[in-house]
């Protein structure tokens, strides 16, 4: 930064006027904090949905297994009476 308030970047760009970096850093920090909070909420919601879906899939799988066992038992009884 030169005396007149102009800034010179490492790449050689020259910008004029006063630039208060503290305000933009505070805004960035607030935005970061808000984004992290939102991410935590979304992750909790994701985990809840995942748990519910796994419960549904587990119950459906158990129902299918019980149905297969019942059908196997029925077929076994049917075949065992046919060959007696």
VENCOR-V265118 format. One record per residue. PSI is psi in whole degrees, -180 to 180 (none if undefined). Layout:
psi={PSI:PSI}
This chain:
psi={137:173:-37:-5:0:148:142:121:173:-29:-3:-1:140:121:147:163:175:136:113:106:-21:-42:-45:-34:-40:-43:-41:-43:-41:-43:-40:-45:-44:-41:-40:-40:-44:-40:-42:-42:-44:-39:-40:-44:-41:-46:-39:-45:-39:-44:-42:-43:-42:-38:-45:-45:-38:-46:-42:-41:-43:-40:-42:-41:-45:-38:-43:-43:-43:-45:-39:-42:-43:-45:-42:-47:-41:-47:-37:-32:-28:-33:11:none}
